[in-house]
Amino acid sequence: RVDPAASLPKVERWRNAEAGAAVTDPRSLAAWWQGFQDPVLNRLVTQALAANRDIKAAQARVREARAMLDVAESALYPTVEFSGSGGREKRIDRIIAVPGPQGVKLVTPAANAVSGGLVARWEIDLFGGRRLEAEAAAEQAAGTAEGARAVRVGLLANLATNYLELRGIQARTGILREHIGLQQQRLRTVQALFAAGRANRSDVARQQTALRSTEALLPELLRAADVTIHRLGVLVGETPTRLQPLLAPAAPLPVAAPRLPGLLPAQLLEQRPDLRLAKRTVNATAAALGAAEAELYPRLVLSASGGFGALAVGGYPSLAETVYALGSGLSAPLFNAGRIRAGITAADARLEQSAAEYERTFLTALEDVENAYVGHRAATEQVEYWAGAEDAAATSRRDAEAFHARGATDLLSVLDARSAQLDAGDAKARAQTALAVSSVSLYRAFGGGWSVSTDPVASR
């Protein structure tokens, strides 16, 4: 048995962790999406966990791996086989050479024969080769369960990300429609000024260009919304368009957000399924190396057999016999052209590969968490900045409306102020979406979405 974690770099804390990262119990990460307090998202998650095809395939792989473990463990126990046979024979011969048209018919009495027996065989695992093969299979089965958990973690993160992005797209679509309305109103105002001789043709053309440019943004947002709904449909195990009635009506981006996770770096080893899988792989390859080395040593096989046979001819009493045998066999490799040594070398190389992969996976996990913290902090700051910009634009709009009411400014100034506020609102909506998605990224980086106490595919 090896300790894969012994060679990992020691990291005591996160460099970019935020002060609000207060969730330190891994069990609290199991249902992180509920922190958004969005009933539709909760409904989609429930449906996805029950019907997603990747989840179903992963669960089937777990069942397959556990069945293969049973196959490997069966080699540790004796095997017993039964065989039996029975038959009846009666011969009728003709001697053609004697006088008469049909010759002479010779009838042999009927003979009935039955036999049966048991054969038992047991390989004594003197040097642990079979036990190590079973251990490797057990680690592989447990690794398959970790792979199923990884599928679950990825599914939940993808589902929440797509849902939040959809709500962000819908919010931006609403803002864009308001913007188009303002541009139309501005065009009518400029056209009225042109008719009154207070604007020229180029002013009208510029406003028409601005309107058409703004309208051109709408089809892309509508396309993005439809594509996202289609993706969500597949994630929950439905046809792409099945969720249109549920998701097409615009709904606001969730205001609430789950508390940030704050597990220590060492806790990643037990929480992230990809790290748990990599560790299982190291253990499996180490056991396989031991099994390969056991091929160098002798094998002892014990065997036993017993049976009976009976023969009855005509009406005579049957003849019966009972036989049994006990035996043992010892075999050891003498010459195999280096096959066993080459197998050991290959198994040792696979162990080195899996250990390096485990270390790489750990480093990648550290990178994921640090990047997620950086992304969340940047998104938080952007939301604050754009919220301030929107507030300032709202103040400017109110002042412009007040000046216009007193006749101190024209309507175009009011429309410009309203347009600036919408621009800031659109940027804030993008930042709010990015902030919500960054929370999902953090939980994904920490392996959130399952716990040992509630996991449906827990290793046996």
VOPADO-301157 format. One record per atom (N, C-alpha, C, O): x, y, z. Coordinates in steps of 0.2 Angstrom, whole numbers, plus 2048, in hexadecimal, padded with zeros to 3 digits. Atoms other than C-alpha are relative to their C-alpha. Example, Ala and Ser with C-alpha at 12.3 -4.5 7.8 and 13.67 -1.06 7.14 Angstrom:
8047FA800;83E7EA827;804806800;809805803;7FC7FA7FF;8447FB824;7FC805803;7FF80B804;
REM end
This chain:
8047FA800;800800800;804806800;809807804;7FC7FA801;8078117FB;7FB806803;7F5805803;8037FA7FE;802822802;8018067FB;8068097FA;7FF7FB806;7FF82D7F2;800807803;80480B800;8007F97FE;7FC83D7FD;807802803;808808804;7FA7FE7FD;80E83C804;8048047FC;8088087FF;7FC7FC804;8168447F5;7FD8067FE;80080A7FA;8047FA802;8098527F3;803806804;806806809;7FD7FA7FD;80F8647F6;7FB802806;7F5801806;8047FE7FA;80986B807;7FE8077FF;80280C7FE;8037FA801;7FD879805;7FC801806;7F77FE807;8047FF7FA;7F6880815;7FA8047FF;7F5803803;8067FB801;7EA88E80F;8008027F9;8058017F5;8017FD806;7E3896800;8038077FF;80180B804;7FD7F9800;7EC8A67FA;7FB8057FE;7FB80A800;8067FC802;7DC8AD7F2;7FA7FF803;7F5802801;8078017FD;7CF8A87FE;7FD806802;80180B804;8047FA7FD;7C28B5803;7FE7FF807;7FE7FA809;8018007F9;7BE8BA814;7F97FC801;7F87FA807;8068037FF;7AC8B4811;7FF7F87FF;7FA7F5800;800807801;7B18A280E;7FF7FC806;8047FB80A;8018037F9;7A989A81D;7FE7F9800;7FE7F6806;802807800;7A3889818;8067FB800;8097FB7FB;7FA8047FF;7B087D81F;7FE7F8801;8027F4801;8038077FF;7A586D821;7FF7FD7F9;7FB7FF7F6;802803807;7A6862811;7F97FE7FF;7F77FE7FA;807802801;79585C815;7FB8057FD;7F68047FA;8047FA802;78E86D812;8008027F9;7FD8067F6;7FF7FF807;79486D800;7FB7FB7FC;7FB7FC7F6;804805804;78885E7FB;7FB8037FC;7F98017F7;8067FD804;7798697F6;801808800;7FD80C801;7FE7F9800;78287A7F3;7FB8047FC;7FA80A7FD;8047FC804;77687F7E5;7FA803803;7F7807801;8067FD7FC;7688817F2;801807803;7FC80A805;7FE7FA7FD;7718907F8;7FD8067FB;7FD80C7FD;8037FA805;76A89A7E8;7F9801802;7F68067FF;8077FF7FE;7598977EF;7FB8017FA;7F78057FA;803800806;7528947DE;7FC7FA7FF;7FF7F57FD;804806800;7438887DD;8017FC7F9;8017F67F8;7FF803807;7468857CA;8067FD7FF;8077F77FD;7FA804800;7588817CC;8007FA804;8037F5802;8018067FC;7548757DA;7FD7FB7FC;7FE7F57FD;803805804;74886D7CF;8047FD7FA;8047F67F9;7FC803806;75486B7C0;8057FB803;8077F6800;7FB8047FD;7618647CC;7FD7F9802;8007F4800;8038067FF;7558577D2;7FF7FB7FA;8007F57FA;801803806;7508527C1;8067FD7FD;8077F87FA;7FA802803;7628517BB;8037FA803;8057F6800;7FD8057FD;7688467C8;7FC7F97FF;7FF7F4800;804806801;75A83A7C4;8007FD7F9;7FF7F77F8;801802807;75A83A7B1;8068027FC;8068007F6;7FA7FE804;76B8417AB;8037F97FD;8057F5801;7FD806803;77383479F;8077FF802;8097F9803;7F98017FD;7858377A5;7FF7FD807;8047F8808;8018037F9;77F8337B7;7FE7F97FF;8017F4803;802807801;7768237B1;8067FC7FD;8077F6800;7FA804803;78681D7A7;8057FF806;8087FA806;7FB8017FB;7918217B6;7FE7FB805;8027F7808;8028057FC;7868177C1;8007F97FE;8027F4801;7FF807803;7868087B5;8087FE800;8097F8802;7F98027FF;7998097B5;8027FE807;8067FA808;7FF8027F9;7998087C8;7FE7F9801;8017F5804;803807800;78E7F87C7;8057FB7FD;8067F67FF;7FB804804;79A7F17BA;8067FF804;8097F9805;7FA8017FC;7A97F47C5;8007FC806;8047F8808;8018047FA;7A27ED7D4;7FF7F87FE;8017F4802;801807803;79D7DD7CA;8077FD7FF;8087F7800;7F9802802;7AF7DC7C4;8047FF806;8087FA807;7FD8027FA;7B57DD7D6;7FE7F9803;8027F6805;8028077FE;7AA7CE7DA;8047FB7FD;8057F67FF;7FD805804;7B27C57CC;8077FF803;80A7F9803;7F98017FD;7C47C97D3;8007FD806;8057F9808;7FF8027F9;7C07C57E5;7FE7F87FF;8007F4804;801807800;7B97B47DF;8067FB7FF;8067F5801;7FA804801;7CA7AE7DB;8047FE806;8087FA807;7FE8027FA;7CE7AE7ED;7FD7FA803;8007F7809;8048057FD;7C27A07F1;8007F97FB;8027FA7F5;800806804;7C178E7EB;7FA8007FB;7F58037FB;805801805;7B77897DC;7FE7F8800;8027F4801;803807800;7AC7797DB;7FC7FF7FA;7F78047F9;804801806;7A57727CB;7FD7F9801;8007F4803;804807801;7997637C8;7FF7FE7F9;7FE8037F5;802803807;7987587B9;7FD7FA801;7FE7F6805;803806800;78D74A7B5;7FE7FE7F9;7FD8027F5;802803806;78773F7A7;7FC7FA801;7FD7F7806;804806800;77B7317A3;7FE7FE7F9;7FE8027F4;802802807;776726794;7FE7F9801;7FE7F5806;803807801;76E71678E;8027FE7F9;8028027F4;7FE803806;77470B781;7FD7F97FF;7FD7F5803;803807802;76C6FC777;8027FF7F9;8018047F5;7FE802807;7746F4768;7FC7FB7FD;7FB7F6800;803805804;76C6EA75A;8047FF7FA;8058037F6;7FB802806;7786E174E;7FD7FB7FC;7F97F67FF;802805805;7746D673F;8067FD7FD;80B8007FB;7FB804803;77F6C8739;7FD7FE7F9;7F97F97F9;802801807;77C6C8726;8027F97FD;7FF7F67F9;7FD806803;7876B9722;7FC7F9801;7FD7F47FE;8038067FF;77B6AC729;7FA7FF7FB;7F88047F9;806802805;76D6A371F;7FA804802;7F9806808;8067FD7FF;75C6AC71E;8008077FD;80680A7FC;8007FA803;7566BC716;802806804;80580B801;7FE7FA7FB;7596C8725;8067FF804;808803808;7FA8017FB;7686C072D;7FE7FE807;7F87FD808;8018027F9;7696BD73F;800807804;80580A804;8007F97FC;7646CC74B;8037FE807;8017F980B;7FD8017F9;76F6CD75B;7FE806804;80080C802;8027FB7FC;7686D8769;804800806;8047FB80A;7FC7FF7FA;7736DF776;7FC803806;7F8807804;8047FD7FB;76B6E2787;802807801;80780A800;7FF7F97FF;7686F478B;805802806;8057FE80B;7FB7FE7FB;7766FD796;7FE807802;7FE80B7FE;8017F97FD;77270C7A1;807802804;8097FE808;7FA7FE7FD;7817167A7;7FF808803;7FC80C7FF;8007F97FD;7827267B3;806801804;8097FC806;7FA7FE7FD;79072F7BA;800808802;7FC80B7FF;8007F97FE;79373F7C4;806801805;8097FD807;7FB7FF7FC;7A07487CE;801808801;7FE80C7FE;7FE7F97FE;7A77587D6;807801800;80B7FC801;7F97FE801;7B77617D3;801806804;7FE80B802;7FE7FA7FC;7BE76E7E0;8078027FE;80B7FD7FE;7F97FD801;7CD7797DD;801806803;7FC80B803;7FE7FA7FC;7D57867E8;8078027FF;80B7FE801;7F97FE801;7E47907E4;802804807;7FF809808;7FE7FC7FA;7ED7957F5;8048067FE;8098067FB;7FC7FA802;7F27A77F4;806801805;805805809;7FA8007FB;8037A47FC;803807800;805809805;7FC7F9800;80B7B57F6;7FB8067FF;7FE80B7FD;8057FA800;7FB7C07F5;7FE8027F9;7FC8087F9;8017FE807;7FA7C17E2;7F88017FF;7F68067FC;8077FF801;7E77BE7E2;7FD805804;7F9808802;8027FB7FB;7E47C87F1;8018077FD;7FD80C7FD;7FE7F9802;7ED7D77E9;7FC8017F9;7FA8077F8;8047FF806;7E37D47D8;7F9803803;7F68077FF;8077FE7FE;7D37D57E2;800808803;7FC80B803;7FF7F97FE;7DA7E57EB;8008057FB;7FD80A7FB;8007FC805;7DD7ED7DB;7F98017FD;7F88077FB;807800802;7CC7E97D5;7FB804804;7F7808802;8047FD7FB;7C57F07E5;8018087FF;7FD80C7FF;7FE7F9801;7CE8017E2;7FD8027FA;7FB8087F9;8037FE806;7C98017D0;7F8802801;7F68067FE;8077FF7FF;7B77FF7D5;7FE806804;7FA80A802;8017FA7FC;7B880D7E2;8028067FC;7FF80B7FD;7FF7FA805;7C08187D5;7FB8017FB;7FA8077FA;8057FF805;7B28157C9;7FA804804;7F7808801;8057FC7FC;7A681B7D7;802807801;7FE80C801;7FE7F9800;7B182B7D9;7FF8037F9;7FD8097F9;8027FD807;7AF82D7C6;7F9802800;7F78077FD;8077FE800;79D82D7C9;7FE806804;7FA80A802;8017FA7FC;79E83A7D6;8028067FC;7FF80B7FC;7FE7FA804;7A88457CA;7FB8027FB;7FB8087F9;8057FF805;79B8437BD;7FA804803;7F8809801;8057FC7FD;78E8497CA;802807802;7FE80C801;7FD7F97FF;7998587CF;8008047FA;7FE80A7FA;8007FC807;79B85D7BD;7F98027FE;7F88077FB;8077FF802;78985B7B9;7FD806804;7FA80A801;8037FB7FC;7838667C8;8038077FE;7FF80C7FE;7FD7F9802;7908747C3;7FE8027FA;7FC8087F9;8027FE807;78B8747B1;7F9802800;7F78077FD;8077FE800;7798747B5;7FF807803;7FB80B800;8017FA7FD;77A8827C1;8038067FC;80080B7FB;7FD7FB804;78688C7B6;7FB8027FA;7FA8087F8;8057FF806;77A88A7A6;7FA804803;7F78087FF;8067FD7FD;76B88F7B1;801807802;7FD80C800;7FF7FA7FE;77389E7B8;8028057FA;7FF80A7FA;7FE7FC806;77A8A47A7;7F98017FC;7F88067F9;8067FE803;7688A27A0;7FC806803;7FA80A800;8037FB7FD;7618AD7AD;8038077FF;80080C7FE;7FC7FA802;76F8BA7AA;7FE8027F9;7FD8087F8;8027FE807;76B8B9797;7F9803800;7F88087FC;8067FD801;7598BC79A;7FF807803;7FC80B801;7FF7F97FD;75D8CB7A6;8028057FB;80080A7FA;7FD7FC805;7688D2798;7FB8017FA;7FB8077F7;8057FF806;75A8CF78B;7FB805802;7F98097FE;8057FB7FE;74E8D9795;803807800;7FF80C7FE;7FD7FA800;75A8E7797;8018037F9;8008097F7;7FF7FE807;75E8E7784;7F98027FD;7F98077F9;8077FE803;74B8E8780;7FF807802;7FC80B7FE;8017F97FD;74A8F878B;8058047FC;80380A7FA;7FB7FC803;75A8FE782;7FD8027F9;7FE8077F6;8037FF806;7518FB771;7FB805800;7FA8097FB;8067FB7FF;742905777;803807800;80080B7FD;7FD7FA7FF;74D91377C;8038037F9;8028097F7;7FD7FE806;75691376B;7FA8027FB;7FB8077F7;8067FE804;745913762;7FD807802;7FC80B7FD;8037F97FE;73F92276C;8058057FE;80380B7FC;7FB7FB802;74F92B769;8008017F8;8018077F6;8017FF807;74D928756;7FA8047FE;7FB8087FA;8067FC802;73C92F756;801807802;7FF80C7FF;7FF7F97FE;74293E760;8058047FA;8038097F9;7FC7FD805;750941753;7FD8017FA;7FE8067F6;8047FF806;74493F745;7FC806800;7FB80A7FC;8047FA7FF;73994C74C;804806800;80280B7FD;7FC7FA801;74795874E;8028017F9;8038077F7;7FF7FF807;74C95573C;7FB8037FC;7FC8077F8;8057FD803;73B958737;7FF808801;7FC80C7FD;8017F97FD;73B969741;8068047FD;80780A7FF;7FA7FD802;74C96D739;805801805;80A805804;7FB7FF7FA;75696B749;8057FB800;8097FA805;7FB805800;76095C744;8017FE7F8;7FC8007F4;7FF801807;767956733;8007F87FF;7FE7F4804;801807802;76694672A;8057FB803;8037F5804;7FB8047FD;77693F731;7FF7FE807;8007F9809;8028027F9;76F940742;7FB7FA800;7FB7F6804;805806801;76193573D;8037FA7FE;8017F4801;7FD806802;76C929734;8047FD806;8047F7807;7FC8027FA;777928744;7FC7FC805;7FE7F7807;8058037FB;76892474F;7FD7F97FD;7FC7F5801;802806803;762917742;8057FA801;8047F5802;7FA8047FF;77390F743;8007FD807;8017F7808;8008027F9;77390F756;7FA7FB802;7FB7F6805;8058047FF;762907756;8017F97FD;8007F4801;7FF807803;7668F974A;8057FC803;8057F6804;7FB8047FC;7768F5753;7FE7FD806;8007F8808;8028037FA;76D8F3763;7FB7FA7FF;7FB7F5802;805805802;75F8E975B;8047F97FE;8027F47FF;7FC806803;76D8DD753;8027FC806;8047F6805;7FD8047FA;7728D8765;7FA7FB802;7FC7F6806;8058047FD;7618D0769;8007F97FD;7FF7F5801;800807803;7618C175D;8067FB804;8047F6805;7FA8047FD;7728BB765;7FE7FE807;7FF7F980A;8028027F9;76B8BC777;7FA7FB800;7FA7F7804;806805800;75B8B3772;8037F97FE;8017F4800;7FD806802;7668A6769;8037FD806;8037F7808;7FC8037FA;7718A4779;7FB7FD805;7FD7F8808;8058027FB;7618A2784;7FE7F97FE;7FD7F4802;803806802;75A894779;8067FB800;8047F5802;7FB8057FF;76B88B778;8017FE807;8027F8808;7FF8017F9;76D88C78B;7FA7FB802;7FB7F7806;8068047FE;75B88578D;8017F97FD;8007F4800;7FF806803;75F877781;8067FC804;8057F6805;7FB8037FC;76F87378B;7FD7FD806;7FF7F8809;8038027FA;76587279B;7FC7FA7FF;7FB7F6803;804805801;759867793;8047F9800;8017F4803;7FC806800;76685A78F;8037FE807;8037F8808;7FD8017FA;76E85C7A0;7FB7FC805;7FD7F8809;8058037FB;75E8577A9;7FD7FA7FD;7F87F7800;802806803;75B84979D;7FA8007FC;7F67FB7FB;8067FF804;74E850792;8028027F9;8088037F8;7FE7FD806;74D855780;802807800;7FF80B805;7FD7F9800;75586677C;7FB805801;7FC80A805;8057FB800;74586F77A;7FA7FF806;7F6803806;8058027FC;73B867788;7FF805806;7FA806809;8007FC7FB;73F874795;7FE8077FE;7FE80C802;8027F9803;73A88378A;7FA803805;7FB809807;8067FD7FC;729886794;802802807;800807809;7FE7FE7FA;7328867A4;805805801;80580A805;7FB7FB800;7418907A0;8008067FC;80380B7FD;8007FB805;73D89B792;7FD807803;80080C801;8027F97FC;7338A879D;805802804;8097FF808;7FB7FD7FC;73F8B47A4;7FF800807;7FA801809;8008007F9;7438B37B6;807803802;80C8037FF;7FA7FC7FE;7508BD7C0;8057FB802;8047F5804;7FA8047FE;7618B77C4;7FF7FF808;7FE80480B;8018017F9;7618AF7D6;804806804;80A807802;7FD7FB7FC;7658BD7E3;8047FD805;80A7FF806;7FC8037FB;76B8B17F0;8057FC7FD;8057FA7F7;7FA804802;77B8A87EF;8037FB805;8027FE80B;7FD8047FB;7838997F8;806803804;80A807800;7FA7FE7FD;79089D805;8067FD7FD;8067F77FA;7FA803804;7A189B7FE;8037FA804;8047FA80B;7FD8057FD;7AA88B802;807802803;80A8067FF;7F97FE7FD;7BA88C80D;8047FA803;8077FB808;7FC8057FE;7C187B80E;808801800;80A8057FC;7F87FF800;7D4879812;8027FC7FA;7FF7F77F7;7FD804806;7DF873803;8007F8802;7FF7F47FD;8008077FF;7E186280C;7FA7FD800;7F97F77FE;807803800;7CE85F80D;7FE7FF7F8;7FA7FB7F7;802802807;7CE85F7FA;8017F97FE;7FE7F67FA;7FE807802;7D684E7FA;7FA7FB802;7FA7F67FE;8068047FE;7C6847802;7FA8027FD;7F57FF7FD;8077FD803;7B98527F9;8008007F9;7FB7FE7F6;800800807;7BE8537E7;8007F97FD;8057F57FF;800807802;7B98437DE;8067FE7FB;8087F97FB;7FA801804;7C78457D1;8067FE804;80A7FA802;7FA8017FC;7D48457DF;7FF7F9803;8047F5804;8018067FD;7CC8367E7;8007FA7FB;8037F57FD;7FF805806;7CB82D7D6;8087FF7FF;80A7F97FE;7F9801801;7DE8307D4;8037FC805;8087F9804;7FD8037FA;7E282A7E5;7FE7F87FF;8027F4800;802807801;7D881A7E1;8047FD7FB;8067F77FB;7FD802806;7E18187D1;8087FE802;80A7F9800;7F98017FD;7F28197DA;8007F9804;8047F5803;8008067FC;7ED80C7E6;7FE7F97FC;8017F47FD;801806805;7E68007D8;8067FE7FD;8087F87FC;7FA802803;7F68017CF;8067FE804;80A7F9802;7FC8037FC;8007FE7DE;7FF7F9802;8037F5802;8028077FF;7F67EE7E2;8027FC7FA;8047F67FA;7FF804807;7F87E97CF;8087FF800;80A7F97FD;7F9801800;80B7EB7D1;8027FA805;8067F6803;7FF8057FC;80B7E07E0;7FE7F97FD;8017F47FE;803806803;8007D37D7;8057FE7FA;8067F87FA;7FB801806;80D7D47C8;8067FC803;8097F8801;7FA8037FD;81B7D07D4;7FF7F9803;8037F5803;8028077FD;8127C17DC;8007FB7FB;8017F57FC;7FF805805;8137B97CB;8077FD800;8087F77FD;7FA8037FF;8257B67CF;8017F9804;8057F6804;8008067FB;8217A97DC;7FC7FB7FF;7F77FB7FA;804806802;81A7987DC;7F9800802;7F6805806;8088007FF;8077947DC;7FF7F9803;8017F4800;8038077FD;7FF7867E7;7F97FF7FE;7F5804800;807802801;7EF77E7E1;7FE7FA803;8017F5802;8038067FD;7E57727EB;7FA7FE7FC;7F68027FA;806802804;7D87677E2;7FE7FA803;8017F6807;8038067FE;7CC75A7E7;7FA7FE7FB;7F78027F8;805803804;7C074F7DD;7FD7FA803;8007F6806;8038067FE;7B37427E0;7FA7FF7FC;7F78047F9;805801805;7A67397D6;7FD7F9801;8007F5805;803806800;79C72A7D3;7FE7FE7F9;7FD8027F4;802802807;79771F7C4;7FC7F9801;7FD7F5806;804806800;78A7117C1;7FF7FD7F9;7FD8017F5;801804807;7877047B3;7FB7FB801;7FD7F6805;805806800;7786F97B1;7FF7FD7F9;7FD8017F5;800804807;7776EC7A3;7FA7FB801;7FA7F7805;806804800;7666E47A0;7FD800806;7FC805809;8038017FA;75E6DD7AF;8057FE806;8037FD80B;7FB8027FB;76F6DA7B8;801806805;7FF80C803;7FF7FA7FB;7736E47C8;8058057FD;80A8037F9;7FB7FB802;77C6F47C5;807800803;8077FE809;7F97FF7FD;78E6F77C7;802807802;80080B7FD;7FF7FA7FE;7937067D1;807801803;80A7FD806;7F97FE7FD;7A370F7D6;800807803;7FD80B800;7FF7F97FE;7A871E7E0;807801800;80B7FD802;7F97FE801;7B87277DD;801807803;7FD80B803;7FE7F97FE;7C17367E5;808801800;80B7FC7FF;7F97FF801;7D273E7E4;801807803;7FD80C803;7FD7FA7FE;7DC74B7ED;8068027FD;80A7FD7FC;7FA7FE803;7EA7557E6;802807801;7FE80B804;7FD7F9800;7F57647E6;8058017FB;8087FC7F8;7FB7FE806;80076D7D9;803806802;80180B804;7FC7FA7FF;80E7797DB;8038027F9;8077FD7F6;7FD7FE806;8147837CC;804807801;80280B805;7FC7FA7FF;8217907CB;8038027F9;8057FE7F5;7FD7FE806;82879A7BC;8077FF800;80B801804;7F9801801;8387957B5;8038047FA;8088077FB;7FE7FC806;83A79D7A4;7FA8027FC;7F57FE7FA;8057FD803;82E7A979C;8028067FC;7FE80A7FA;7FD7FB805;83A7B4791;7FF807803;7FE80C7FF;8017F97FD;8387C279E;7F9803800;7F9809802;8077FD800;8257C479D;7FE802807;7FC808807;8027FE7F9;8237C57B0;803806802;80080B804;7FC7FA7FF;8317D17B2;7FE8067FC;7FD80C7FF;8027FA804;82B7DC7A4;7F9802802;7F7808803;8077FE7FD;8197DC7AC;801804806;7FD808807;7FF7FC7FA;8207E27BC;8038077FE;80180C801;7FD7F9803;82A7F07B3;7FA8047FE;7FA80A7FF;8057FC803;81A7F57AA;7FB802806;7F9808806;8047FE7FA;8107F57BB;803805804;7FF80A806;7FC7FB7FD;81D7FF7C3;7FF8077FD;7FF80C800;8017FA804;81C80C7B5;7F9803801;7F8809801;8077FD7FF;80980D7B7;7FF803807;7FC808807;8017FD7FA;80B8107C9;803807800;80080C803;7FD7F9800;81781F7C6;7FB8047FC;7FB80A7FE;8047FC804;80B8257B9;7FA802804;7F8808804;8067FE7FC;7FC8257C5;802804805;7FE809807;7FE7FB7FA;80682D7D3;8018077FD;7FF80C800;7FF7F9803;80B83B7C7;7F98037FE;7F88097FF;8077FD802;7F983D7C1;7FC802806;7F9807806;8037FE7FA;7F383E7D3;803807802;7FF80B804;7FD7F97FE;80084C7D7;7FD8057FB;7FC80B7FD;8037FB804;7FA8557C7;7F9802801;7F7808801;8077FF7FF;7E88537CB;7FF805807;7FB809807;8007FC7FB;7EC85B7DC;8028077FF;7FE80C801;7FE7FA802;7F58697D5;7FA8047FC;7F980A7FD;8057FD803;7E786C7C9;7FA802804;7F7807803;8067FE7FB;7DA86C7D7;802806804;7FE80B805;7FE7FA7FD;7E48797E0;7FF8067FB;7FD80C7FD;8017FA805;7E48847D0;7F98017FF;7F78077FF;8087FE801;7D18827CE;7FE804805;7FA809804;8037FC7FB;7CE8887DF;803807800;7FF80C801;7FD7F9800;7DA8977DE;7FD8047FB;7FB80A7FC;8037FC806;7D389C7CD;7F9801802;7F6807800;8077FF7FE;7C189A7D4;800806805;7FB80A804;8007FB7FC;7C58A57E2;8028077FD;7FE80C7FE;7FF7FA803;7CD8B27D7;7FA8027FC;7F98087FB;8067FF804;7BE8B17CB;7FB803804;7F7808802;8057FD7FC;7B28B47D9;801807803;7FD80B803;7FF7F97FE;7BB8C37E0;8008057FB;7FD80A7FC;8007FB806;7BD8CB7CF;7F88017FE;7F78077FD;8077FF801;7AA8C87CC;7FD804805;7F8808804;8037FC7FA;7A58CF7DD;8028087FF;7FE80C800;7FE7F9801;7AF8DF7D9;7FD8037FA;7FB8097FB;8037FD806;7A88E17C8;7F9801802;7F68077FF;8077FE7FE;7968E07CF;800806804;7FB80A803;8007FA7FC;79A8ED7DC;8028067FB;7FE80B7FC;7FE7FA804;7A28F97CF;7FA8017FB;7F88077FA;8057FF805;7948F67C2;7F9802804;7F5806801;8057FE7FC;7878F87D0;801808801;7FC80C801;7FF7F97FF;78F9097D4;7FF8047FA;7FC80A7FA;8017FC806;78F90E7C2;7F98007FE;7F78067FC;8077FF802;77D90A7C0;7FC805805;7F8808803;8027FB7FB;7799147D0;8018077FD;7FD80B7FD;7FE7F9802;7829237C9;7FC8017F9;7FA8077F9;8047FE806;7799217B8;7F9801802;7F68057FE;8077FF7FE;7699207C1;7FF807802;7FA80B801;8007FA7FD;76D9307CA;8008057FA;7FC80A7FA;7FF7FC806;7729387B9;7F98007FC;7F78067FA;807801804;7619327B1;7FB805804;7F7808801;8057FC7FD;75793A7BF;801807800;7FD80B7FF;7FF7F9801;76094A7BE;7FE8037F9;7FB8087F8;8017FF807;75E94A7AB;7F88017FF;7F68067FC;807800800;74B9477AD;7FE806804;7F9809802;8027FA7FC;74A9557BA;8018067FC;7FD80B7FC;7FE7FA804;7539617AF;7FB8017FA;7F98067F8;804800806;74895C7A0;7F9802802;7F58067FE;8077FD7FE;73895F7AA;800807801;7FA80A801;7FF7F97FF;73E9707AE;8018047F9;80280A7F9;7FE7FD807;74297379B;807802800;8098057FB;7F97FE800;75597479F;8047FC7FC;8097FE7FA;7FC804804;75A966794;7FB7FD7FB;7F57FD7FC;804803805;75395D785;7FE7F8801;8027F5806;8028077FF;74B94B784;8067FB7FE;8077F6801;7FA804802;75B94477B;8047FF806;8077FA807;7FB8017FA;76594778B;7FD7FB805;8007F7808;8038057FC;75893E795;8017F97FE;8027F4801;800807803;75892F789;8087FE800;8097F8802;7F9802800;76B92F789;8027FE808;8057F9808;7FF8027F9;76B92E79C;7FD7FA802;8007F5805;8038067FF;75F92079C;8047FA7FD;8057F57FF;7FC805804;76A91778F;8067FE804;8087F8804;7FA8017FC;77991979A;7FF7FC806;8037F7808;8028057FA;7709117A9;7FF7F97FE;8017F5801;802807803;76A90279E;8077FD7FF;8087F7800;7FA803802;77C900798;8047FD807;8067F8807;7FD8027FA;7828FF7AA;7FC7FA803;7FF7F6806;8048057FD;7748F47AF;8027F97FC;8027F47FF;7FE806804;7798E87A1;8077FD802;8077F7803;7F98037FD;78B8E77A7;7FF7FD807;8037F9808;8018037F9;7858E47B9;7FD7FA7FF;7FF7F5803;803807801;77A8D67B3;8057FB7FE;8057F5800;7FB805802;7898CE7AA;8057FE806;8077F9807;7FB8027FA;7948D07BA;7FC7FC805;7FF7F8808;8048047FB;7868C97C5;7FF7F97FE;8007F4802;800807802;7858BA7BA;8067FD801;8077F7803;7F98027FF;7988B87BA;8017FE808;8047F9809;7FF8017F9;7978B97CD;7FC7FA803;7FF7F6806;8038067FE;78A8AC7CF;8037FA7FD;8047F5801;7FC806803;7938A07C3;8077FF804;8097F9805;7FA8017FC;7A38A37CD;7FF7FD806;8037F9809;8018047FB;79B89C7DC;7FF7F97FF;8017F5802;800807802;79788D7D3;8077FD7FE;8087F7800;7F9802801;7A988C7CD;8037FE806;8077F9806;7FD8027FA;7AE88C7DF;7FE7FA803;8027F6805;8038077FE;7A387E7E4;8027FA7FC;8047F57FE;7FD805804;7A98747D5;8077FF802;8097F9802;7F98017FF;7BB8777D9;8017FC807;8067F9807;7FF8037F9;7B88717EB;7FD7F97FF;7FD7F5804;803807801;7AF8617E4;7F9800803;7F77FB806;8068007FD;79E8677EB;7FA7FC7FC;7FB7FC7F6;806803803;78E85D7E7;7FF7F9802;7FA7F5800;8018077FD;79084D7F1;803800807;807804809;7FD8017F9;794847803;8007F8801;7FC7F57FE;7FF8077FE;79983680A;7F97FD803;7F77F8801;8068027FD;789835814;7FA8007FC;7F57FC7FD;806800804;77D839806;8017FD7F9;7FD7FD7F4;7FE802806;7868327F7;7FD7F97FE;7FE7F4801;803806802;77C8257ED;8057FB7FD;8037F57FC;7FC805803;78B81D7E5;8067FF804;80C7FE802;7FA8007FB;79681C7F5;8037F97FE;8007F47FD;7FC806801;7A480F7F3;7FE7FB806;7FD7FD80B;8018057FB;7A17FF7FC;8067FE803;8067FA808;
REM end
